[in-house]
């Protein structure tokens, strides 16, 4: 059984990696790859492939790729509440409950971002000492959201017939593995066709 402390450390790195990219992304990926090597070897391999796919990109270009994949593609929108409930009243309730959990556990969530952003919730889970709450968030929040983001196919925003793989598909697969939600081999990734010309330097 994977070491919980190591898993939580990895989730903290995934929180950084799946946040808006900055100049530290390659370093964060190298640390995540090293941390996953023993406990989650397949995740480590996917992180390595992700790093290889983006290391030639400038920070500005990677930011464009990230925006095209996540912020401009509704299916891959990086908000757990949106993935679970869409823009409905249930999402509003979910946000209120999340903020209450953050307050209860002394988690300093950014005030300039919605509480259900993927990276923020990953950071919370990586630091939260309430094992039952963490299990619930993983099982009922991350697992179904990642399943939606990594299954089936959706036309690309700019190139509906594009077949070139998108590097972010690997990092989401790796996260599924670390969370104990390993993707099946039959799954065809939405992100493989999302984001347009993301493989162009």
QUIDAVEN-V762785 format. One record per backbone hydrogen bond with DSSP energy under -1.0 kcal/mol. CO is the residue of the C=O (numbers start at 1). NH is the residue of the N-H. Records with the same first field share a line. If there is no record, write none. Layout:
BEGIN
CO->NH / NH
END
This chain:
BEGIN
3->7
4->8
5->9
6->10
7->11
8->12
9->13
10->14
11->15
12->16
13->17
14->18
16->19
22->25
24->28
25->29
26->30
27->31
28->32
29->33
30->34
31->35
32->36
36->40
40->44
41->45
42->46
43->47
44->48
45->49
46->50
47->51
48->52
49->53
50->54
51->55
54->57
58->62
59->63
60->64
61->65
62->66
63->67
64->68
65->69
66->70
67->72
73->76
74->77
77->79
78->118
79->83
80->84
81->85
82->86
86->88
88->92
89->93
90->94
91->95
92->96
93->97
94->98
95->99
96->100
97->101
98->102
99->103
100->104
101->105
102->107
103->106
107->109
114->117
116->80
117->121
118->122
119->123
120->124
121->125
122->126
124->127 / 128
129->131
130->134
131->135
132->136
133->137
134->138
135->139
136->140
137->141 / 142
138->143
141->145
142->146
143->147
144->148
145->149
146->150
159->162
166->169
167->170
168->172
169->173
170->174
171->175
172->176
173->177
174->178
175->179
176->181
177->180
184->187
190->193
196->198
197->200
END
